[in-house]
Amino acid sequence: MRGRREQIASSTAATSRAVAGRGRVRDTWTARYDEDLDAACEQARDQGDVTPLVQTVKRWWFEADAWRDPQAQREFLARIDSYRDEGPPPADQRMSRDEIRTQFGV
């Protein structure tokens, strides 16, 4: 079973690198990503669990998305700040779980 997990970790790392490389993102970003991804893959292999790999990819995915659209990231952070300072919006202004599933497919 451990061999299968190693295959998954290796193929996920390769896929993630390919996606990151397509964006032609700065070399320093790619180098940092490679280092984090290598460490997460090794940790996943050692533990026999892909959780460290999944957590690393998720963290970098959100960071890359923020770099892709800096204005949207600023708007998101401003909205989060207002939630922290003023509390969440009233229930009638929030999206329902069904609306989230419909819009984002999750």
N, CA, C and O atoms as a MOPAC input file, in Angstrom:
PM7 MOZYME 1SCF
protein

 N      0.83100 1    -1.19900 1     0.00000 1
 C      0.00000 1     0.00000 1     0.00000 1
 C      0.86700 1     1.25200 1     0.00000 1
 O      0.53800 1     2.24500 1    -0.64800 1
 N      1.97000 1     1.19700 1     0.72600 1
 C      2.83000 1     2.37300 1     0.79700 1
 C      3.35600 1     2.74700 1    -0.58200 1
 O      3.50400 1     3.93300 1    -0.87500 1
 N      3.63900 1     1.77400 1    -1.43200 1
 C      4.11100 1     2.05900 1    -2.78000 1
 C      3.10000 1     2.88700 1    -3.56400 1
 O      3.48300 1     3.79100 1    -4.30600 1
 N      1.83600 1     2.59300 1    -3.41000 1
 C      0.77200 1     3.35600 1    -4.08800 1
 C      0.74500 1     4.79100 1    -3.59600 1
 O      0.57400 1     5.71600 1    -4.39100 1
 N      0.91100 1     4.98500 1    -2.30500 1
 C      0.93000 1     6.33900 1    -1.75800 1
 C      2.10800 1     7.12900 1    -2.31200 1
 O      1.98000 1     8.31500 1    -2.61500 1
 N      3.25400 1     6.46900 1    -2.44100 1
 C      4.42200 1     7.15100 1    -3.01800 1
 C      4.15800 1     7.54700 1    -4.45900 1
 O      4.55600 1     8.62900 1    -4.89100 1
 N      3.48700 1     6.67600 1    -5.20600 1
 C      3.13900 1     7.00500 1    -6.59400 1
 C      2.21500 1     8.20900 1    -6.64500 1
 O      2.39000 1     9.09400 1    -7.48200 1
 N      1.23900 1     8.24800 1    -5.76100 1
 C      0.30400 1     9.37400 1    -5.72800 1
 C      1.05100 1    10.65400 1    -5.39100 1
 O      0.85500 1    11.67900 1    -6.04400 1
 N      1.90600 1    10.60000 1    -4.37400 1
 C      2.65600 1    11.79300 1    -3.98100 1
 C      3.54400 1    12.27300 1    -5.12000 1
 O      3.62600 1    13.47500 1    -5.37200 1
 N      4.20800 1    11.35600 1    -5.81100 1
 C      5.08900 1    11.74700 1    -6.91400 1
 C      4.30700 1    12.32700 1    -8.07800 1
 O      4.70900 1    13.34100 1    -8.64900 1
 N      3.19600 1    11.70100 1    -8.44000 1
 C      2.42900 1    12.21200 1    -9.58200 1
 C      1.76900 1    13.54000 1    -9.24300 1
 O      1.65000 1    14.40600 1   -10.11000 1
 N      1.34100 1    13.71400 1    -8.00500 1
 C      0.75100 1    14.98800 1    -7.59900 1
 C      1.79000 1    16.08700 1    -7.65400 1
 O      1.49800 1    17.19400 1    -8.10600 1
 N      2.99900 1    15.79900 1    -7.20100 1
 C      4.07700 1    16.78800 1    -7.25100 1
 C      4.37900 1    17.18600 1    -8.68900 1
 O      4.53100 1    18.37000 1    -8.98900 1
 N      4.46600 1    16.21300 1    -9.56800 1
 C      4.76100 1    16.50200 1   -10.97200 1
 C      3.64300 1    17.32600 1   -11.60300 1
 O      3.90800 1    18.27400 1   -12.34300 1
 N      2.41500 1    16.97200 1   -11.31500 1
 C      1.28100 1    17.71200 1   -11.86000 1
 C      1.27500 1    19.14100 1   -11.34600 1
 O      1.06600 1    20.07900 1   -12.11600 1
 N      1.50200 1    19.31200 1   -10.06000 1
 C      1.51100 1    20.65200 1    -9.47900 1
 C      2.61600 1    21.50600 1   -10.09000 1
 O      2.40700 1    22.68600 1   -10.37100 1
 N      3.78400 1    20.91600 1   -10.29600 1
 C      4.88300 1    21.66300 1   -10.92400 1
 C      4.52700 1    22.06300 1   -12.35000 1
 O      4.84800 1    23.16800 1   -12.78800 1
 N      3.87000 1    21.17100 1   -13.06600 1
 C      3.48900 1    21.48300 1   -14.44500 1
 C      2.50600 1    22.64100 1   -14.48700 1
 O      2.63100 1    23.53300 1   -15.32600 1
 N      1.54000 1    22.63500 1   -13.59800 1
 C      0.55800 1    23.72200 1   -13.54600 1
 C      1.23500 1    25.02800 1   -13.17000 1
 O      0.96800 1    26.06100 1   -13.78400 1
 N      2.10500 1    24.99800 1   -12.17600 1
 C      2.80600 1    26.21300 1   -11.75100 1
 C      3.69300 1    26.74500 1   -12.86800 1
 O      3.79400 1    27.95700 1   -13.05500 1
 N      4.32700 1    25.86300 1   -13.59900 1
 C      5.21600 1    26.27900 1   -14.68100 1
 C      4.48000 1    26.90400 1   -15.84700 1
 O      5.03200 1    27.75400 1   -16.54600 1
 N      3.23200 1    26.49200 1   -16.06700 1
 C      2.44700 1    27.04600 1   -17.16900 1
 C      2.19000 1    28.53000 1   -17.00700 1
 O      2.09200 1    29.26300 1   -17.99100 1
 N      2.08200 1    28.97000 1   -15.77000 1
 C      1.77000 1    30.36100 1   -15.51800 1
 C      2.94900 1    31.29600 1   -15.72900 1
 O      2.78500 1    32.51500 1   -15.68600 1
 N      4.12900 1    30.74700 1   -15.95700 1
 C      5.33100 1    31.55700 1   -16.14600 1
 C      5.50600 1    32.54700 1   -14.98800 1
 O      5.83000 1    33.71900 1   -15.18200 1
 N      5.28100 1    32.03100 1   -13.79100 1
 C      5.39300 1    32.85600 1   -12.59500 1
 C      6.87300 1    33.07200 1   -12.29900 1
 O      7.72800 1    32.32700 1   -12.77900 1
 N      7.16300 1    34.09400 1   -11.50800 1
 C      8.55500 1    34.42600 1   -11.19300 1
 C      9.34600 1    33.20600 1   -10.74000 1
 O      8.81100 1    32.30200 1   -10.09700 1
 N     10.64100 1    33.19800 1   -11.08900 1
 C     11.51400 1    32.08400 1   -10.73100 1
 C     11.62300 1    31.89200 1    -9.22300 1
 O     11.70000 1    30.75600 1    -8.75500 1
 N     11.63300 1    32.97400 1    -8.45600 1
 C     11.75400 1    32.83000 1    -7.00200 1
 C     10.53000 1    32.11500 1    -6.43500 1
 O     10.64800 1    31.30900 1    -5.51300 1
 N      9.37200 1    32.40800 1    -6.98200 1
 C      8.14700 1    31.73000 1    -6.54500 1
 C      8.25700 1    30.24800 1    -6.84900 1
 O      7.95000 1    29.41100 1    -6.00000 1
 N      8.69200 1    29.92400 1    -8.05000 1
 C      8.79500 1    28.52600 1    -8.46000 1
 C      9.80500 1    27.78600 1    -7.59200 1
 O      9.56700 1    26.64000 1    -7.21100 1
 N     10.92100 1    28.42000 1    -7.27800 1
 C     11.93300 1    27.77600 1    -6.43500 1
 C     11.39000 1    27.51400 1    -5.02900 1
 O     11.59500 1    26.43300 1    -4.47600 1
 N     10.70700 1    28.48600 1    -4.45800 1
 C     10.11400 1    28.29700 1    -3.12300 1
 C      9.06600 1    27.19700 1    -3.14600 1
 O      8.99500 1    26.37100 1    -2.23600 1
 N      8.25300 1    27.19600 1    -4.19600 1
 C      7.22300 1    26.17200 1    -4.32400 1
 C      7.86200 1    24.79200 1    -4.42400 1
 O      7.42500 1    23.85100 1    -3.76200 1
 N      8.90100 1    24.67300 1    -5.25800 1
 C      9.59400 1    23.39800 1    -5.40900 1
 C     10.15000 1    22.90300 1    -4.07800 1
 O     10.02000 1    21.72400 1    -3.74700 1
 N     10.76400 1    23.79700 1    -3.32100 1
 C     11.32300 1    23.40600 1    -2.01700 1
 C     10.22600 1    22.91800 1    -1.07700 1
 O     10.36800 1    21.87600 1    -0.43800 1
 N      9.13000 1    23.67400 1    -0.99300 1
 C      8.01600 1    23.26800 1    -0.11900 1
 C      7.39200 1    21.95600 1    -0.58900 1
 O      7.06300 1    21.08900 1     0.22000 1
 N      7.23700 1    21.82400 1    -1.88600 1
 C      6.62900 1    20.62300 1    -2.43100 1
 C      7.51300 1    19.40800 1    -2.20500 1
 O      7.01800 1    18.34000 1    -1.84500 1
 N      8.82200 1    19.55600 1    -2.41400 1
 C      9.73900 1    18.44700 1    -2.15900 1
 C      9.68200 1    18.01000 1    -0.70000 1
 O      9.63900 1    16.81600 1    -0.40200 1
 N      9.68200 1    18.98400 1     0.20200 1
 C      9.62300 1    18.66200 1     1.63400 1
 C      8.30700 1    17.96000 1     1.97700 1
 O      8.29700 1    16.99600 1     2.74400 1
 N      7.21200 1    18.43800 1     1.41600 1
 C      5.90400 1    17.82600 1     1.68700 1
 C      5.83500 1    16.41200 1     1.11900 1
 O      5.27400 1    15.51800 1     1.75300 1
 N      6.40100 1    16.20100 1    -0.07200 1
 C      6.40700 1    14.85600 1    -0.66700 1
 C      7.21400 1    13.89100 1     0.18400 1
 O      6.80100 1    12.75400 1     0.41000 1
 N      8.36800 1    14.35100 1     0.65500 1
 C      9.20000 1    13.50000 1     1.49600 1
 C      8.48600 1    13.17600 1     2.81000 1
 O      8.50800 1    12.03700 1     3.27600 1
 N      7.86100 1    14.18500 1     3.39400 1
 C      7.11800 1    13.96400 1     4.63800 1
 C      5.95700 1    12.99600 1     4.40300 1
 O      5.69100 1    12.13100 1     5.23800 1
 N      5.27500 1    13.13900 1     3.28200 1
 C      4.16200 1    12.23600 1     2.96600 1
 C      4.66200 1    10.80500 1     2.80900 1
 O      4.03300 1     9.86800 1     3.30000 1
 N      5.79300 1    10.63300 1     2.12400 1
 C      6.36600 1     9.29600 1     1.96500 1
 C      6.76000 1     8.70300 1     3.31700 1
 O      6.45800 1     7.54700 1     3.61300 1
 N      7.44200 1     9.51400 1     4.13500 1
 C      7.90500 1     9.02500 1     5.43900 1
 C      6.74300 1     8.62500 1     6.34300 1
 O      6.82300 1     7.63100 1     7.06400 1
 N      5.66800 1     9.40200 1     6.30000 1
 C      4.51700 1     9.14800 1     7.17400 1
 C      3.53300 1     8.15200 1     6.57300 1
 O      2.67500 1     7.61500 1     7.27300 1
 N      3.66400 1     7.90700 1     5.26200 1
 C      2.68900 1     7.03100 1     4.61300 1
 C      1.32400 1     7.67500 1     4.53900 1
 O      0.30200 1     6.98900 1     4.53800 1
 N      1.30700 1     9.00600 1     4.47500 1
 C      0.05800 1     9.77000 1     4.49800 1
 C      0.23900 1    10.99700 1     3.60500 1
 O      1.23500 1    11.70700 1     3.73900 1
 N     -0.69000 1    11.25500 1     2.71200 1
 C     -0.55900 1    12.37500 1     1.77800 1
 C     -1.03000 1    13.71100 1     2.35500 1
 O     -1.02200 1    14.71900 1     1.65000 1
 N     -1.43600 1    13.73500 1     3.61400 1
 C     -1.93900 1    14.97300 1     4.22300 1
 C     -0.95600 1    16.14400 1     4.10800 1
 O     -1.37700 1    17.23800 1     3.73300 1
 N      0.34200 1    15.96100 1     4.41600 1
 C      1.25900 1    17.10900 1     4.27900 1
 C      1.32400 1    17.63900 1     2.84700 1
 O      1.46000 1    18.84300 1     2.63000 1
 N      1.22800 1    16.74800 1     1.89100 1
 C      1.25000 1    17.15700 1     0.48900 1
 C     -0.00300 1    17.94700 1     0.12800 1
 O      0.07600 1    18.98200 1    -0.53300 1
 N     -1.14400 1    17.45900 1     0.56200 1
 C     -2.40800 1    18.14300 1     0.27900 1
 C     -2.41500 1    19.53100 1     0.91100 1
 O     -2.83600 1    20.50000 1     0.27900 1
 N     -1.95300 1    19.62900 1     2.15100 1
 C     -1.92600 1    20.92100 1     2.82700 1
 C     -1.00800 1    21.91200 1     2.11500 1
 O     -1.34700 1    23.08800 1     1.98800 1
 N      0.14200 1    21.45000 1     1.65500 1
 C      1.08500 1    22.32200 1     0.94600 1
 C      0.50000 1    22.80500 1    -0.36600 1
 O      0.58200 1    23.99200 1    -0.68300 1
 N     -0.08600 1    21.90400 1    -1.13000 1
 C     -0.67100 1    22.28600 1    -2.41900 1
 C     -1.82000 1    23.26500 1    -2.21400 1
 O     -1.93300 1    24.24000 1    -2.95700 1
 N     -2.67300 1    23.02700 1    -1.22200 1
 C     -3.77800 1    23.95200 1    -0.94500 1
 C     -3.25400 1    25.34100 1    -0.60300 1
 O     -3.74200 1    26.34400 1    -1.12200 1
 N     -2.24700 1    25.38900 1     0.28400 1
 C     -1.70400 1    26.68300 1     0.69300 1
 C     -1.14600 1    27.43900 1    -0.52300 1
 O     -1.42200 1    28.62600 1    -0.69500 1
 N     -0.37800 1    26.76400 1    -1.34600 1
 C      0.20600 1    27.41500 1    -2.51700 1
 C     -0.84400 1    27.74700 1    -3.56200 1
 O     -0.72900 1    28.75800 1    -4.25500 1
 N     -1.86000 1    26.91700 1    -3.68500 1
 C     -2.91900 1    27.17900 1    -4.66400 1
 C     -3.57900 1    28.51600 1    -4.36400 1
 O     -3.78100 1    29.32600 1    -5.26900 1
 N     -3.91700 1    28.75500 1    -3.10200 1
 C     -4.56600 1    30.00400 1    -2.72100 1
 C     -3.62800 1    31.18900 1    -2.89000 1
 O     -4.05600 1    32.27000 1    -3.29300 1
 N     -2.35800 1    30.99000 1    -2.58500 1
 C     -1.40300 1    32.08500 1    -2.76200 1
 C     -1.24300 1    32.42000 1    -4.24600 1
 O     -1.20800 1    33.59400 1    -4.61300 1
 N     -1.14800 1    31.41100 1    -5.08800 1
 C     -1.01200 1    31.64600 1    -6.52900 1
 C     -2.25000 1    32.33700 1    -7.08700 1
 O     -2.14900 1    33.21400 1    -7.94600 1
 N     -3.41000 1    31.93900 1    -6.59600 1
 C     -4.64700 1    32.56500 1    -7.04500 1
 C     -4.66100 1    34.04100 1    -6.67000 1
 O     -5.11300 1    34.88000 1    -7.45000 1
 N     -4.16900 1    34.35700 1    -5.48500 1
 C     -4.10900 1    35.75900 1    -5.05000 1
 C     -3.16500 1    36.56100 1    -5.94700 1
 O     -3.45100 1    37.71400 1    -6.26800 1
 N     -2.05000 1    35.96700 1    -6.35100 1
 C     -1.11000 1    36.66400 1    -7.23200 1
 C     -1.70600 1    36.87700 1    -8.61700 1
 O     -1.38100 1    37.84700 1    -9.30300 1
 N     -2.57800 1    35.96300 1    -9.01600 1
 C     -3.18200 1    36.05400 1   -10.35200 1
 C     -4.08800 1    37.27100 1   -10.46300 1
 O     -4.15900 1    37.89700 1   -11.52100 1
 N     -4.78300 1    37.61300 1    -9.37800 1
 C     -5.70700 1    38.74500 1    -9.39500 1
 C     -5.55400 1    39.55400 1    -8.10000 1
 O     -6.34200 1    39.39000 1    -7.16800 1
 N     -4.53700 1    40.43000 1    -8.04300 1
 C     -4.27400 1    41.16700 1    -6.80200 1
 C     -5.44800 1    42.02600 1    -6.33300 1
 O     -5.66000 1    42.15500 1    -5.12800 1
 N     -6.20400 1    42.60500 1    -7.23700 1
 C     -7.34000 1    43.44000 1    -6.83600 1
 C     -8.41100 1    42.59500 1    -6.14400 1
 O     -8.96900 1    43.01300 1    -5.13000 1
 N     -8.69400 1    41.43000 1    -6.67500 1
 C     -9.66800 1    40.54100 1    -6.03100 1
 C     -9.17400 1    40.11900 1    -4.64900 1
 O     -9.96800 1    39.98900 1    -3.71800 1
 N     -7.86500 1    39.90500 1    -4.51400 1
 C     -7.30500 1    39.55300 1    -3.20700 1
 C     -7.48000 1    40.69800 1    -2.21600 1
 O     -7.83400 1    40.46700 1    -1.06000 1
 N     -7.23600 1    41.92300 1    -2.65500 1
 C     -7.42100 1    43.08200 1    -1.76500 1
 C     -8.88100 1    43.19900 1    -1.33100 1
 O     -9.16200 1    43.47500 1    -0.16500 1
 N     -9.81100 1    42.99000 1    -2.26700 1
 C    -11.23500 1    43.05300 1    -1.93400 1
 C    -11.61300 1    41.95500 1    -0.93400 1
 O    -12.37400 1    42.18900 1     0.00500 1
 N    -11.07500 1    40.77000 1    -1.14900 1
 C    -11.34900 1    39.66000 1    -0.24000 1
 C    -10.83400 1    39.97900 1     1.15900 1
 O    -11.54600 1    39.78700 1     2.14400 1
 N     -9.59400 1    40.46600 1     1.24800 1
 C     -9.01800 1    40.78200 1     2.55600 1
 C     -9.78400 1    41.90700 1     3.25200 1
 O     -9.96000 1    41.88100 1     4.47000 1
 N    -10.24200 1    42.89900 1     2.47300 1
 C    -11.04500 1    43.98400 1     3.05400 1
 C    -12.36600 1    43.43600 1     3.60500 1
 O    -12.82100 1    43.85900 1     4.66700 1
 N    -12.97800 1    42.49700 1     2.87900 1
 C    -14.23000 1    41.89600 1     3.33600 1
 C    -13.99800 1    41.10300 1     4.62000 1
 O    -14.80200 1    41.17200 1     5.55000 1
 N    -12.90400 1    40.35500 1     4.66800 1
 C    -12.58100 1    39.58200 1     5.86600 1
 C    -12.32500 1    40.52400 1     7.05300 1
 O    -12.76800 1    40.25700 1     8.17000 1
 N    -11.61000 1    41.62100 1     6.80000 1
 C    -11.37300 1    42.60300 1     7.86400 1
 C    -12.68900 1    43.15200 1     8.40800 1
 O    -12.85500 1    43.30500 1     9.61800 1
 N    -13.61900 1    43.44700 1     7.50400 1
 C    -14.90400 1    43.98300 1     7.97600 1
 C    -15.66400 1    42.93200 1     8.78300 1
 O    -16.32900 1    43.27500 1     9.76000 1
 N    -15.57700 1    41.66000 1     8.39200 1
 C    -16.22800 1    40.60100 1     9.17600 1
 C    -15.61700 1    40.52500 1    10.56700 1
 O    -16.32200 1    40.36000 1    11.56200 1
 N    -14.29000 1    40.64700 1    10.62200 1
 C    -13.60500 1    40.58300 1    11.91200 1
 C    -13.98100 1    41.78200 1    12.78600 1
 O    -14.22900 1    41.62800 1    13.98200 1
 N    -14.02400 1    42.97600 1    12.18600 1
 C    -14.28400 1    44.19900 1    12.94300 1
 C    -15.75800 1    44.39700 1    13.27300 1
 O    -16.09700 1    44.86300 1    14.36100 1
 N    -16.63500 1    44.04500 1    12.33500 1
 C    -18.06600 1    44.34300 1    12.49300 1
 C    -18.93400 1    43.10000 1    12.63800 1
 O    -20.12900 1    43.20900 1    12.91400 1
 N    -18.35500 1    41.93400 1    12.45700 1
 C    -19.13000 1    40.69900 1    12.48300 1
 C    -19.60400 1    40.34700 1    11.07700 1
 O    -19.49400 1    41.16000 1    10.16000 1
 N    -20.12500 1    39.14800 1    10.91000 1
 C    -20.58200 1    38.71900 1     9.58400 1
 C    -21.81300 1    39.49800 1     9.14200 1
 O    -22.49300 1    40.11100 1     9.96500 1
 N    -22.09600 1    39.47600 1     7.85500 1
 C    -23.30100 1    40.16000 1     7.37200 1
 C    -24.56100 1    39.47700 1     7.91000 1
 O    -24.51200 1    38.32700 1     8.34600 1
 N    -25.66900 1    40.18200 1     7.87700 1
 C    -26.93100 1    39.57200 1     8.33000 1
 C    -27.25400 1    38.33100 1     7.49400 1
 O    -26.82000 1    38.21100 1     6.34900 1
 N    -28.00900 1    37.43000 1     8.07500 1
 C    -28.31600 1    36.14800 1     7.42900 1
 C    -28.93100 1    36.32500 1     6.04400 1
 O    -28.65000 1    35.53400 1     5.14400 1
 N    -29.76100 1    37.34600 1     5.85500 1
 C    -30.41600 1    37.52100 1     4.55200 1
 C    -29.44800 1    38.01800 1     3.47000 1
 O    -29.80700 1    38.03800 1     2.29300 1
 N    -28.23800 1    38.41400 1     3.84600 1
 C    -27.24400 1    38.86200 1     2.86000 1
 C    -26.16600 1    37.81300 1     2.59200 1
 O    -25.27700 1    38.03200 1     1.76900 1
 N    -26.24100 1    36.69000 1     3.27700 1
 C    -25.25200 1    35.61700 1     3.09900 1
 C    -25.71800 1    34.64100 1     2.03700 1
 O    -26.91300 1    34.49900 1     1.77500 1
 N    -24.74000 1    33.96500 1     1.42700 1
 C    -25.06200 1    32.90700 1     0.47000 1
 C    -25.43300 1    31.64700 1     1.24300 1
 O    -24.83800 1    31.33800 1     2.27500 1
 N    -26.41800 1    30.92900 1     0.73100 1
 C    -26.77100 1    29.65000 1     1.34000 1
 C    -25.79000 1    28.58000 1     0.83700 1
 O    -25.07500 1    28.79400 1    -0.14100 1
 N    -25.76900 1    27.45500 1     1.50100 1
 C    -24.90900 1    26.35700 1     1.05700 1
 C    -25.27800 1    25.91300 1    -0.35500 1
 O    -24.39900 1    25.59500 1    -1.15600 1
 N    -26.55800 1    25.89100 1    -0.65900 1
 C    -26.99900 1    25.51400 1    -2.00800 1
 C    -26.49200 1    26.50200 1    -3.05100 1
 O    -26.08100 1    26.09900 1    -4.13900 1
 N    -26.51900 1    27.79400 1    -2.72700 1
 C    -26.00000 1    28.80300 1    -3.66100 1
 C    -24.49600 1    28.62500 1    -3.87400 1
 O    -23.99800 1    28.78300 1    -4.98800 1
 N    -23.79000 1    28.30300 1    -2.81500 1
 C    -22.34200 1    28.07400 1    -2.92500 1
 C    -22.08700 1    26.86000 1    -3.80500 1
 O    -21.23500 1    26.90800 1    -4.69200 1
 N    -22.81100 1    25.77600 1    -3.57200 1
 C    -22.64100 1    24.56200 1    -4.39100 1
 C    -22.93900 1    24.86000 1    -5.86200 1
 O    -22.21200 1    24.40900 1    -6.74700 1
 N    -23.98600 1    25.60500 1    -6.11500 1
 C    -24.36300 1    25.92000 1    -7.49200 1
 C    -23.30300 1    26.78500 1    -8.16500 1
 O    -22.90200 1    26.52100 1    -9.29900 1
 N    -22.86100 1    27.80700 1    -7.46700 1
 C    -21.91200 1    28.75400 1    -8.06100 1
 C    -20.49700 1    28.17500 1    -8.18100 1
 O    -19.81700 1    28.40200 1    -9.18200 1
 N    -20.05800 1    27.43200 1    -7.16700 1
 C    -18.66600 1    26.98800 1    -7.13500 1
 C    -18.49500 1    25.49000 1    -7.32700 1
 O    -17.36800 1    25.00900 1    -7.44900 1
 N    -19.58500 1    24.75200 1    -7.35500 1
 C    -19.48500 1    23.31900 1    -7.60100 1
 C    -18.84900 1    22.53200 1    -6.46200 1
 O    -18.25500 1    21.47800 1    -6.68700 1
 N    -18.97300 1    23.03800 1    -5.25100 1
 C    -18.40400 1    22.31800 1    -4.10500 1
 C    -19.48100 1    21.90800 1    -3.14000 1
 O    -19.19000 1    21.29100 1    -2.11500 1

